[in-house]
Amino acid sequence: MTQKQSDPIQQNSGYQIDKRPSLMSRKQAAEYLGVKEQTLACWVTTKRYALPYVKVGRLVKYRREDVDLFIQENRFSLDGDNE
């Protein structure tokens, strides 16, 4: 018997409740961006992209808001302008 996967965003009294974690592991952030975990590790080491991260002990975490902002800031139109 399979368990039904719940929707991460639920309605409650007209308000949306986002149940996705605000901190993502490197694996989750990589999947969200469609890159490999090693790519994110390389970006941190080389400072190639300004994607903020949070250190929790030895772990690297990414705030979902920062990843969404990173996506928005790195969006380009067809004429090559940064939107």
PyMOL Python script that loads the backbone (N, CA, C, O; Angstrom):
from pymol import cmd

cmd.read_pdbstr("""\
ATOM      1  N   MET A   1       0.840  -1.170   0.000  1.00  0.00           N
ATOM      2  CA  MET A   1       0.000   0.000   0.000  1.00  0.00           C
ATOM      3  C   MET A   1       0.892   1.242   0.000  1.00  0.00           C
ATOM      4  O   MET A   1       1.749   1.401   0.869  1.00  0.00           O
ATOM      5  N   THR A   2       0.686   2.098  -0.958  1.00  0.00           N
ATOM      6  CA  THR A   2       1.507   3.303  -1.057  1.00  0.00           C
ATOM      7  C   THR A   2       0.832   4.450  -0.333  1.00  0.00           C
ATOM      8  O   THR A   2      -0.393   4.566  -0.308  1.00  0.00           O
ATOM      9  N   GLN A   3       1.658   5.287   0.251  1.00  0.00           N
ATOM     10  CA  GLN A   3       1.149   6.447   0.966  1.00  0.00           C
ATOM     11  C   GLN A   3       1.051   7.620   0.000  1.00  0.00           C
ATOM     12  O   GLN A   3       1.969   7.866  -0.782  1.00  0.00           O
ATOM     13  N   LYS A   4      -0.047   8.332   0.053  1.00  0.00           N
ATOM     14  CA  LYS A   4      -0.252   9.485  -0.818  1.00  0.00           C
ATOM     15  C   LYS A   4       0.677  10.610  -0.381  1.00  0.00           C
ATOM     16  O   LYS A   4       0.712  10.978   0.794  1.00  0.00           O
ATOM     17  N   GLN A   5       1.434  11.155  -1.340  1.00  0.00           N
ATOM     18  CA  GLN A   5       2.332  12.261  -1.046  1.00  0.00           C
ATOM     19  C   GLN A   5       1.508  13.536  -0.936  1.00  0.00           C
ATOM     20  O   GLN A   5       0.707  13.859  -1.813  1.00  0.00           O
ATOM     21  N   SER A   6       1.727  14.255   0.167  1.00  0.00           N
ATOM     22  CA  SER A   6       0.932  15.461   0.383  1.00  0.00           C
ATOM     23  C   SER A   6       1.516  16.628  -0.390  1.00  0.00           C
ATOM     24  O   SER A   6       2.710  16.670  -0.684  1.00  0.00           O
ATOM     25  N   ASP A   7       0.655  17.565  -0.709  1.00  0.00           N
ATOM     26  CA  ASP A   7       1.050  18.785  -1.399  1.00  0.00           C
ATOM     27  C   ASP A   7       1.820  19.659  -0.420  1.00  0.00           C
ATOM     28  O   ASP A   7       1.341  19.897   0.689  1.00  0.00           O
ATOM     29  N   PRO A   8       3.029  20.156  -0.808  1.00  0.00           N
ATOM     30  CA  PRO A   8       3.810  20.961   0.128  1.00  0.00           C
ATOM     31  C   PRO A   8       3.162  22.295   0.467  1.00  0.00           C
ATOM     32  O   PRO A   8       3.514  22.912   1.472  1.00  0.00           O
ATOM     33  N   ILE A   9       2.227  22.746  -0.347  1.00  0.00           N
ATOM     34  CA  ILE A   9       1.531  24.001  -0.061  1.00  0.00           C
ATOM     35  C   ILE A   9       0.053  23.673   0.128  1.00  0.00           C
ATOM     36  O   ILE A   9      -0.605  23.192  -0.794  1.00  0.00           O
ATOM     37  N   GLN A  10      -0.456  23.931   1.310  1.00  0.00           N
ATOM     38  CA  GLN A  10      -1.839  23.601   1.618  1.00  0.00           C
ATOM     39  C   GLN A  10      -2.633  24.855   1.905  1.00  0.00           C
ATOM     40  O   GLN A  10      -2.091  25.867   2.350  1.00  0.00           O
ATOM     41  N   GLN A  11      -3.916  24.776   1.644  1.00  0.00           N
ATOM     42  CA  GLN A  11      -4.832  25.876   1.946  1.00  0.00           C
ATOM     43  C   GLN A  11      -5.336  25.722   3.378  1.00  0.00           C
ATOM     44  O   GLN A  11      -5.667  24.616   3.803  1.00  0.00           O
ATOM     45  N   ASN A  12      -5.395  26.815   4.116  1.00  0.00           N
ATOM     46  CA  ASN A  12      -5.936  26.793   5.468  1.00  0.00           C
ATOM     47  C   ASN A  12      -6.651  28.115   5.699  1.00  0.00           C
ATOM     48  O   ASN A  12      -6.011  29.162   5.805  1.00  0.00           O
ATOM     49  N   SER A  13      -7.952  28.069   5.775  1.00  0.00           N
ATOM     50  CA  SER A  13      -8.768  29.263   6.019  1.00  0.00           C
ATOM     51  C   SER A  13      -8.457  30.378   5.027  1.00  0.00           C
ATOM     52  O   SER A  13      -8.421  31.551   5.399  1.00  0.00           O
ATOM     53  N   GLY A  14      -8.233  30.013   3.766  1.00  0.00           N
ATOM     54  CA  GLY A  14      -7.970  31.012   2.749  1.00  0.00           C
ATOM     55  C   GLY A  14      -6.519  31.411   2.620  1.00  0.00           C
ATOM     56  O   GLY A  14      -6.165  32.131   1.686  1.00  0.00           O
ATOM     57  N   TYR A  15      -5.661  30.963   3.534  1.00  0.00           N
ATOM     58  CA  TYR A  15      -4.239  31.279   3.488  1.00  0.00           C
ATOM     59  C   TYR A  15      -3.457  30.055   3.039  1.00  0.00           C
ATOM     60  O   TYR A  15      -3.810  28.923   3.369  1.00  0.00           O
ATOM     61  N   GLN A  16      -2.400  30.293   2.289  1.00  0.00           N
ATOM     62  CA  GLN A  16      -1.541  29.181   1.881  1.00  0.00           C
ATOM     63  C   GLN A  16      -0.471  28.959   2.937  1.00  0.00           C
ATOM     64  O   GLN A  16       0.164  29.905   3.403  1.00  0.00           O
ATOM     65  N   ILE A  17      -0.280  27.701   3.309  1.00  0.00           N
ATOM     66  CA  ILE A  17       0.757  27.328   4.259  1.00  0.00           C
ATOM     67  C   ILE A  17       1.795  26.526   3.485  1.00  0.00           C
ATOM     68  O   ILE A  17       1.493  25.460   2.949  1.00  0.00           O
ATOM     69  N   ASP A  18       3.009  27.039   3.430  1.00  0.00           N
ATOM     70  CA  ASP A  18       4.084  26.383   2.702  1.00  0.00           C
ATOM     71  C   ASP A  18       4.813  25.449   3.650  1.00  0.00           C
ATOM     72  O   ASP A  18       5.449  25.899   4.603  1.00  0.00           O
ATOM     73  N   LYS A  19       4.723  24.136   3.391  1.00  0.00           N
ATOM     74  CA  LYS A  19       5.332  23.156   4.276  1.00  0.00           C
ATOM     75  C   LYS A  19       6.709  22.704   3.796  1.00  0.00           C
ATOM     76  O   LYS A  19       7.316  21.816   4.395  1.00  0.00           O
ATOM     77  N   ARG A  20       7.202  23.316   2.712  1.00  0.00           N
ATOM     78  CA  ARG A  20       8.540  22.965   2.252  1.00  0.00           C
ATOM     79  C   ARG A  20       9.554  23.528   3.239  1.00  0.00           C
ATOM     80  O   ARG A  20       9.334  24.592   3.816  1.00  0.00           O
ATOM     81  N   PRO A  21      10.660  22.823   3.436  1.00  0.00           N
ATOM     82  CA  PRO A  21      11.643  23.337   4.395  1.00  0.00           C
ATOM     83  C   PRO A  21      12.285  24.623   3.894  1.00  0.00           C
ATOM     84  O   PRO A  21      12.563  24.764   2.703  1.00  0.00           O
ATOM     85  N   SER A  22      12.520  25.566   4.817  1.00  0.00           N
ATOM     86  CA  SER A  22      13.151  26.816   4.404  1.00  0.00           C
ATOM     87  C   SER A  22      14.648  26.628   4.210  1.00  0.00           C
ATOM     88  O   SER A  22      15.267  27.379   3.457  1.00  0.00           O
ATOM     89  N   LEU A  23      15.246  25.641   4.873  1.00  0.00           N
ATOM     90  CA  LEU A  23      16.644  25.297   4.647  1.00  0.00           C
ATOM     91  C   LEU A  23      16.710  23.994   3.867  1.00  0.00           C
ATOM     92  O   LEU A  23      16.092  22.996   4.239  1.00  0.00           O
ATOM     93  N   MET A  24      17.467  24.021   2.782  1.00  0.00           N
ATOM     94  CA  MET A  24      17.618  22.831   1.941  1.00  0.00           C
ATOM     95  C   MET A  24      19.038  22.306   2.064  1.00  0.00           C
ATOM     96  O   MET A  24      19.989  23.076   2.202  1.00  0.00           O
ATOM     97  N   SER A  25      19.167  21.007   2.012  1.00  0.00           N
ATOM     98  CA  SER A  25      20.493  20.404   1.971  1.00  0.00           C
ATOM     99  C   SER A  25      21.115  20.701   0.603  1.00  0.00           C
ATOM    100  O   SER A  25      20.438  21.167  -0.313  1.00  0.00           O
ATOM    101  N   ARG A  26      22.406  20.424   0.486  1.00  0.00           N
ATOM    102  CA  ARG A  26      23.061  20.625  -0.806  1.00  0.00           C
ATOM    103  C   ARG A  26      22.387  19.756  -1.874  1.00  0.00           C
ATOM    104  O   ARG A  26      22.220  20.183  -3.017  1.00  0.00           O
ATOM    105  N   LYS A  27      22.009  18.550  -1.495  1.00  0.00           N
ATOM    106  CA  LYS A  27      21.342  17.643  -2.443  1.00  0.00           C
ATOM    107  C   LYS A  27      20.006  18.227  -2.893  1.00  0.00           C
ATOM    108  O   LYS A  27      19.701  18.225  -4.085  1.00  0.00           O
ATOM    109  N   GLN A  28      19.211  18.725  -1.953  1.00  0.00           N
ATOM    110  CA  GLN A  28      17.911  19.297  -2.297  1.00  0.00           C
ATOM    111  C   GLN A  28      18.066  20.541  -3.166  1.00  0.00           C
ATOM    112  O   GLN A  28      17.329  20.722  -4.135  1.00  0.00           O
ATOM    113  N   ALA A  29      19.023  21.396  -2.818  1.00  0.00           N
ATOM    114  CA  ALA A  29      19.252  22.613  -3.604  1.00  0.00           C
ATOM    115  C   ALA A  29      19.724  22.265  -5.009  1.00  0.00           C
ATOM    116  O   ALA A  29      19.307  22.895  -5.981  1.00  0.00           O
ATOM    117  N   ALA A  30      20.587  21.269  -5.119  1.00  0.00           N
ATOM    118  CA  ALA A  30      21.077  20.851  -6.435  1.00  0.00           C
ATOM    119  C   ALA A  30      19.935  20.318  -7.291  1.00  0.00           C
ATOM    120  O   ALA A  30      19.836  20.649  -8.473  1.00  0.00           O
ATOM    121  N   GLU A  31      19.079  19.501  -6.704  1.00  0.00           N
ATOM    122  CA  GLU A  31      17.921  18.978  -7.437  1.00  0.00           C
ATOM    123  C   GLU A  31      17.001  20.113  -7.861  1.00  0.00           C
ATOM    124  O   GLU A  31      16.489  20.109  -8.981  1.00  0.00           O
ATOM    125  N   TYR A  32      16.788  21.076  -6.988  1.00  0.00           N
ATOM    126  CA  TYR A  32      15.927  22.226  -7.262  1.00  0.00           C
ATOM    127  C   TYR A  32      16.470  23.036  -8.438  1.00  0.00           C
ATOM    128  O   TYR A  32      15.703  23.514  -9.274  1.00  0.00           O
ATOM    129  N   LEU A  33      17.802  23.189  -8.498  1.00  0.00           N
ATOM    130  CA  LEU A  33      18.434  23.958  -9.572  1.00  0.00           C
ATOM    131  C   LEU A  33      18.725  23.123 -10.816  1.00  0.00           C
ATOM    132  O   LEU A  33      19.011  23.672 -11.880  1.00  0.00           O
ATOM    133  N   GLY A  34      18.653  21.805 -10.687  1.00  0.00           N
ATOM    134  CA  GLY A  34      18.934  20.939 -11.830  1.00  0.00           C
ATOM    135  C   GLY A  34      20.421  20.789 -12.112  1.00  0.00           C
ATOM    136  O   GLY A  34      20.826  20.624 -13.263  1.00  0.00           O
ATOM    137  N   VAL A  35      21.235  20.846 -11.060  1.00  0.00           N
ATOM    138  CA  VAL A  35      22.677  20.655 -11.196  1.00  0.00           C
ATOM    139  C   VAL A  35      23.109  19.552 -10.231  1.00  0.00           C
ATOM    140  O   VAL A  35      22.316  19.072  -9.421  1.00  0.00           O
ATOM    141  N   LYS A  36      24.373  19.161 -10.332  1.00  0.00           N
ATOM    142  CA  LYS A  36      24.902  18.145  -9.429  1.00  0.00           C
ATOM    143  C   LYS A  36      25.336  18.792  -8.117  1.00  0.00           C
ATOM    144  O   LYS A  36      25.648  19.982  -8.063  1.00  0.00           O
ATOM    145  N   GLU A  37      25.346  17.981  -7.063  1.00  0.00           N
ATOM    146  CA  GLU A  37      25.807  18.465  -5.760  1.00  0.00           C
ATOM    147  C   GLU A  37      27.236  19.000  -5.857  1.00  0.00           C
ATOM    148  O   GLU A  37      27.574  20.003  -5.229  1.00  0.00           O
ATOM    149  N   GLN A  38      28.067  18.327  -6.643  1.00  0.00           N
ATOM    150  CA  GLN A  38      29.464  18.737  -6.795  1.00  0.00           C
ATOM    151  C   GLN A  38      29.564  20.124  -7.426  1.00  0.00           C
ATOM    152  O   GLN A  38      30.499  20.874  -7.142  1.00  0.00           O
ATOM    153  N   THR A  39      28.608  20.460  -8.275  1.00  0.00           N
ATOM    154  CA  THR A  39      28.597  21.788  -8.902  1.00  0.00           C
ATOM    155  C   THR A  39      28.412  22.866  -7.844  1.00  0.00           C
ATOM    156  O   THR A  39      29.113  23.878  -7.860  1.00  0.00           O
ATOM    157  N   LEU A  40      27.470  22.657  -6.921  1.00  0.00           N
ATOM    158  CA  LEU A  40      27.259  23.632  -5.852  1.00  0.00           C
ATOM    159  C   LEU A  40      28.494  23.731  -4.963  1.00  0.00           C
ATOM    160  O   LEU A  40      28.871  24.825  -4.543  1.00  0.00           O
ATOM    161  N   ALA A  41      29.117  22.605  -4.676  1.00  0.00           N
ATOM    162  CA  ALA A  41      30.338  22.620  -3.862  1.00  0.00           C
ATOM    163  C   ALA A  41      31.432  23.414  -4.566  1.00  0.00           C
ATOM    164  O   ALA A  41      32.170  24.159  -3.922  1.00  0.00           O
ATOM    165  N   CYS A  42      31.540  23.259  -5.871  1.00  0.00           N
ATOM    166  CA  CYS A  42      32.528  23.994  -6.662  1.00  0.00           C
ATOM    167  C   CYS A  42      32.226  25.490  -6.633  1.00  0.00           C
ATOM    168  O   CYS A  42      33.146  26.299  -6.509  1.00  0.00           O
ATOM    169  N   TRP A  43      30.961  25.869  -6.745  1.00  0.00           N
ATOM    170  CA  TRP A  43      30.585  27.284  -6.705  1.00  0.00           C
ATOM    171  C   TRP A  43      30.978  27.913  -5.373  1.00  0.00           C
ATOM    172  O   TRP A  43      31.423  29.060  -5.334  1.00  0.00           O
ATOM    173  N   VAL A  44      30.815  27.163  -4.276  1.00  0.00           N
ATOM    174  CA  VAL A  44      31.185  27.671  -2.954  1.00  0.00           C
ATOM    175  C   VAL A  44      32.699  27.861  -2.889  1.00  0.00           C
ATOM    176  O   VAL A  44      33.174  28.902  -2.433  1.00  0.00           O
ATOM    177  N   THR A  45      33.449  26.875  -3.338  1.00  0.00           N
ATOM    178  CA  THR A  45      34.902  26.911  -3.252  1.00  0.00           C
ATOM    179  C   THR A  45      35.510  27.999  -4.129  1.00  0.00           C
ATOM    180  O   THR A  45      36.397  28.732  -3.693  1.00  0.00           O
ATOM    181  N   THR A  46      35.032  28.100  -5.366  1.00  0.00           N
ATOM    182  CA  THR A  46      35.618  29.050  -6.318  1.00  0.00           C
ATOM    183  C   THR A  46      34.953  30.417  -6.291  1.00  0.00           C
ATOM    184  O   THR A  46      35.437  31.359  -6.919  1.00  0.00           O
ATOM    185  N   LYS A  47      33.842  30.529  -5.565  1.00  0.00           N
ATOM    186  CA  LYS A  47      33.053  31.774  -5.529  1.00  0.00           C
ATOM    187  C   LYS A  47      32.640  32.222  -6.932  1.00  0.00           C
ATOM    188  O   LYS A  47      32.576  33.413  -7.236  1.00  0.00           O
ATOM    189  N   ARG A  48      32.366  31.238  -7.763  1.00  0.00           N
ATOM    190  CA  ARG A  48      31.974  31.524  -9.151  1.00  0.00           C
ATOM    191  C   ARG A  48      30.640  32.247  -9.218  1.00  0.00           C
ATOM    192  O   ARG A  48      30.477  33.187  -9.996  1.00  0.00           O
ATOM    193  N   TYR A  49      29.691  31.816  -8.411  1.00  0.00           N
ATOM    194  CA  TYR A  49      28.380  32.457  -8.348  1.00  0.00           C
ATOM    195  C   TYR A  49      28.109  32.864  -6.911  1.00  0.00           C
ATOM    196  O   TYR A  49      28.536  32.190  -5.973  1.00  0.00           O
ATOM    197  N   ALA A  50      27.408  33.952  -6.746  1.00  0.00           N
ATOM    198  CA  ALA A  50      27.089  34.471  -5.411  1.00  0.00           C
ATOM    199  C   ALA A  50      25.799  33.838  -4.900  1.00  0.00           C
ATOM    200  O   ALA A  50      24.777  34.511  -4.769  1.00  0.00           O
ATOM    201  N   LEU A  51      25.855  32.555  -4.617  1.00  0.00           N
ATOM    202  CA  LEU A  51      24.712  31.852  -4.049  1.00  0.00           C
ATOM    203  C   LEU A  51      24.988  31.675  -2.554  1.00  0.00           C
ATOM    204  O   LEU A  51      25.803  30.837  -2.170  1.00  0.00           O
ATOM    205  N   PRO A  52      24.312  32.461  -1.713  1.00  0.00           N
ATOM    206  CA  PRO A  52      24.578  32.384  -0.269  1.00  0.00           C
ATOM    207  C   PRO A  52      24.250  31.003   0.289  1.00  0.00           C
ATOM    208  O   PRO A  52      23.370  30.299  -0.208  1.00  0.00           O
ATOM    209  N   TYR A  53      24.974  30.644   1.322  1.00  0.00           N
ATOM    210  CA  TYR A  53      24.728  29.380   2.010  1.00  0.00           C
ATOM    211  C   TYR A  53      24.864  29.598   3.501  1.00  0.00           C
ATOM    212  O   TYR A  53      25.394  30.613   3.952  1.00  0.00           O
ATOM    213  N   VAL A  54      24.376  28.627   4.260  1.00  0.00           N
ATOM    214  CA  VAL A  54      24.405  28.679   5.713  1.00  0.00           C
ATOM    215  C   VAL A  54      25.182  27.460   6.188  1.00  0.00           C
ATOM    216  O   VAL A  54      24.945  26.346   5.721  1.00  0.00           O
ATOM    217  N   LYS A  55      26.102  27.669   7.109  1.00  0.00           N
ATOM    218  CA  LYS A  55      26.826  26.547   7.697  1.00  0.00           C
ATOM    219  C   LYS A  55      26.116  26.125   8.979  1.00  0.00           C
ATOM    220  O   LYS A  55      25.870  26.941   9.867  1.00  0.00           O
ATOM    221  N   VAL A  56      25.794  24.845   9.059  1.00  0.00           N
ATOM    222  CA  VAL A  56      25.208  24.260  10.252  1.00  0.00           C
ATOM    223  C   VAL A  56      26.182  23.162  10.677  1.00  0.00           C
ATOM    224  O   VAL A  56      26.110  22.029  10.200  1.00  0.00           O
ATOM    225  N   GLY A  57      27.084  23.516  11.573  1.00  0.00           N
ATOM    226  CA  GLY A  57      28.157  22.590  11.898  1.00  0.00           C
ATOM    227  C   GLY A  57      29.039  22.434  10.666  1.00  0.00           C
ATOM    228  O   GLY A  57      29.564  23.414  10.139  1.00  0.00           O
ATOM    229  N   ARG A  58      29.196  21.201  10.215  1.00  0.00           N
ATOM    230  CA  ARG A  58      29.976  20.943   8.998  1.00  0.00           C
ATOM    231  C   ARG A  58      29.105  20.932   7.744  1.00  0.00           C
ATOM    232  O   ARG A  58      29.614  20.841   6.627  1.00  0.00           O
ATOM    233  N   LEU A  59      27.807  21.024   7.935  1.00  0.00           N
ATOM    234  CA  LEU A  59      26.887  20.930   6.805  1.00  0.00           C
ATOM    235  C   LEU A  59      26.682  22.282   6.140  1.00  0.00           C
ATOM    236  O   LEU A  59      26.691  23.321   6.800  1.00  0.00           O
ATOM    237  N   VAL A  60      26.497  22.255   4.830  1.00  0.00           N
ATOM    238  CA  VAL A  60      26.157  23.451   4.069  1.00  0.00           C
ATOM    239  C   VAL A  60      24.672  23.365   3.737  1.00  0.00           C
ATOM    240  O   VAL A  60      24.202  22.365   3.192  1.00  0.00           O
ATOM    241  N   LYS A  61      23.946  24.416   4.069  1.00  0.00           N
ATOM    242  CA  LYS A  61      22.512  24.491   3.788  1.00  0.00           C
ATOM    243  C   LYS A  61      22.238  25.727   2.949  1.00  0.00           C
ATOM    244  O   LYS A  61      22.998  26.694   2.977  1.00  0.00           O
ATOM    245  N   TYR A  62      21.147  25.682   2.207  1.00  0.00           N
ATOM    246  CA  TYR A  62      20.745  26.800   1.353  1.00  0.00           C
ATOM    247  C   TYR A  62      19.328  27.208   1.728  1.00  0.00           C
ATOM    248  O   TYR A  62      18.435  26.366   1.821  1.00  0.00           O
ATOM    249  N   ARG A  63      19.129  28.502   1.942  1.00  0.00           N
ATOM    250  CA  ARG A  63      17.773  29.002   2.192  1.00  0.00           C
ATOM    251  C   ARG A  63      17.021  29.010   0.876  1.00  0.00           C
ATOM    252  O   ARG A  63      17.540  29.469  -0.142  1.00  0.00           O
ATOM    253  N   ARG A  64      15.810  28.509   0.895  1.00  0.00           N
ATOM    254  CA  ARG A  64      14.996  28.450  -0.327  1.00  0.00           C
ATOM    255  C   ARG A  64      14.816  29.833  -0.931  1.00  0.00           C
ATOM    256  O   ARG A  64      14.812  29.982  -2.153  1.00  0.00           O
ATOM    257  N   GLU A  65      14.667  30.848  -0.083  1.00  0.00           N
ATOM    258  CA  GLU A  65      14.494  32.216  -0.573  1.00  0.00           C
ATOM    259  C   GLU A  65      15.733  32.684  -1.344  1.00  0.00           C
ATOM    260  O   GLU A  65      15.615  33.369  -2.360  1.00  0.00           O
ATOM    261  N   ASP A  66      16.924  32.307  -0.852  1.00  0.00           N
ATOM    262  CA  ASP A  66      18.164  32.684  -1.541  1.00  0.00           C
ATOM    263  C   ASP A  66      18.294  31.987  -2.890  1.00  0.00           C
ATOM    264  O   ASP A  66      18.754  32.582  -3.865  1.00  0.00           O
ATOM    265  N   VAL A  67      17.884  30.716  -2.937  1.00  0.00           N
ATOM    266  CA  VAL A  67      17.962  29.974  -4.201  1.00  0.00           C
ATOM    267  C   VAL A  67      16.975  30.565  -5.210  1.00  0.00           C
ATOM    268  O   VAL A  67      17.304  30.712  -6.388  1.00  0.00           O
ATOM    269  N   ASP A  68      15.776  30.901  -4.753  1.00  0.00           N
ATOM    270  CA  ASP A  68      14.796  31.520  -5.650  1.00  0.00           C
ATOM    271  C   ASP A  68      15.294  32.869  -6.168  1.00  0.00           C
ATOM    272  O   ASP A  68      15.115  33.188  -7.344  1.00  0.00           O
ATOM    273  N   LEU A  69      15.915  33.657  -5.297  1.00  0.00           N
ATOM    274  CA  LEU A  69      16.469  34.942  -5.707  1.00  0.00           C
ATOM    275  C   LEU A  69      17.617  34.746  -6.689  1.00  0.00           C
ATOM    276  O   LEU A  69      17.744  35.502  -7.653  1.00  0.00           O
ATOM    277  N   PHE A  70      18.450  33.745  -6.454  1.00  0.00           N
ATOM    278  CA  PHE A  70      19.553  33.421  -7.364  1.00  0.00           C
ATOM    279  C   PHE A  70      19.013  33.110  -8.764  1.00  0.00           C
ATOM    280  O   PHE A  70      19.563  33.571  -9.764  1.00  0.00           O
ATOM    281  N   ILE A  71      17.944  32.332  -8.825  1.00  0.00           N
ATOM    282  CA  ILE A  71      17.319  32.003 -10.112  1.00  0.00           C
ATOM    283  C   ILE A  71      16.818  33.275 -10.788  1.00  0.00           C
ATOM    284  O   ILE A  71      17.053  33.483 -11.979  1.00  0.00           O
ATOM    285  N   GLN A  72      16.137  34.112 -10.039  1.00  0.00           N
ATOM    286  CA  GLN A  72      15.581  35.348 -10.597  1.00  0.00           C
ATOM    287  C   GLN A  72      16.693  36.268 -11.105  1.00  0.00           C
ATOM    288  O   GLN A  72      16.572  36.846 -12.185  1.00  0.00           O
ATOM    289  N   GLU A  73      17.760  36.405 -10.343  1.00  0.00           N
ATOM    290  CA  GLU A  73      18.851  37.307 -10.718  1.00  0.00           C
ATOM    291  C   GLU A  73      19.675  36.795 -11.897  1.00  0.00           C
ATOM    292  O   GLU A  73      20.370  37.571 -12.553  1.00  0.00           O
ATOM    293  N   ASN A  74      19.598  35.500 -12.165  1.00  0.00           N
ATOM    294  CA  ASN A  74      20.362  34.920 -13.261  1.00  0.00           C
ATOM    295  C   ASN A  74      19.490  34.585 -14.462  1.00  0.00           C
ATOM    296  O   ASN A  74      19.847  33.739 -15.282  1.00  0.00           O
ATOM    297  N   ARG A  75      18.368  35.240 -14.558  1.00  0.00           N
ATOM    298  CA  ARG A  75      17.451  35.064 -15.686  1.00  0.00           C
ATOM    299  C   ARG A  75      17.795  36.086 -16.750  1.00  0.00           C
ATOM    300  O   ARG A  75      17.910  37.278 -16.462  1.00  0.00           O
ATOM    301  N   PHE A  76      17.956  35.627 -17.962  1.00  0.00           N
ATOM    302  CA  PHE A  76      18.311  36.500 -19.084  1.00  0.00           C
ATOM    303  C   PHE A  76      17.239  36.411 -20.164  1.00  0.00           C
ATOM    304  O   PHE A  76      16.648  35.355 -20.392  1.00  0.00           O
ATOM    305  N   SER A  77      17.004  37.533 -20.819  1.00  0.00           N
ATOM    306  CA  SER A  77      16.047  37.547 -21.922  1.00  0.00           C
ATOM    307  C   SER A  77      16.772  37.115 -23.203  1.00  0.00           C
ATOM    308  O   SER A  77      17.989  36.935 -23.207  1.00  0.00           O
ATOM    309  N   LEU A  78      16.029  36.958 -24.256  1.00  0.00           N
ATOM    310  CA  LEU A  78      16.606  36.510 -25.520  1.00  0.00           C
ATOM    311  C   LEU A  78      17.578  37.522 -26.114  1.00  0.00           C
ATOM    312  O   LEU A  78      18.460  37.143 -26.884  1.00  0.00           O
ATOM    313  N   ASP A  79      17.435  38.809 -25.769  1.00  0.00           N
ATOM    314  CA  ASP A  79      18.357  39.816 -26.302  1.00  0.00           C
ATOM    315  C   ASP A  79      19.621  39.931 -25.454  1.00  0.00           C
ATOM    316  O   ASP A  79      20.459  40.796 -25.709  1.00  0.00           O
ATOM    317  N   GLY A  80      19.766  39.064 -24.444  1.00  0.00           N
ATOM    318  CA  GLY A  80      20.981  39.011 -23.655  1.00  0.00           C
ATOM    319  C   GLY A  80      20.981  39.896 -22.431  1.00  0.00           C
ATOM    320  O   GLY A  80      21.952  39.902 -21.674  1.00  0.00           O
ATOM    321  N   ASP A  81      19.910  40.646 -22.220  1.00  0.00           N
ATOM    322  CA  ASP A  81      19.839  41.515 -21.053  1.00  0.00           C
ATOM    323  C   ASP A  81      19.413  40.718 -19.824  1.00  0.00           C
ATOM    324  O   ASP A  81      18.577  39.819 -19.908  1.00  0.00           O
ATOM    325  N   ASN A  82      19.997  41.062 -18.694  1.00  0.00           N
ATOM    326  CA  ASN A  82      19.600  40.472 -17.440  1.00  0.00           C
ATOM    327  C   ASN A  82      18.293  41.117 -17.029  1.00  0.00           C
ATOM    328  O   ASN A  82      18.206  42.341 -16.942  1.00  0.00           O
ATOM    329  N   GLU A  83      17.285  40.317 -16.776  1.00  0.00           N
ATOM    330  CA  GLU A  83      15.956  40.857 -16.443  1.00  0.00           C
ATOM    331  C   GLU A  83      15.857  41.228 -14.997  1.00  0.00           C
ATOM    332  O   GLU A  83      14.810  41.697 -14.551  1.00  0.00           O
TER     333      GLU A  83
END
""", "prot")
cmd.dss("prot")
cmd.show_as("cartoon", "prot")
cmd.util.cbc("prot")
cmd.orient("prot")
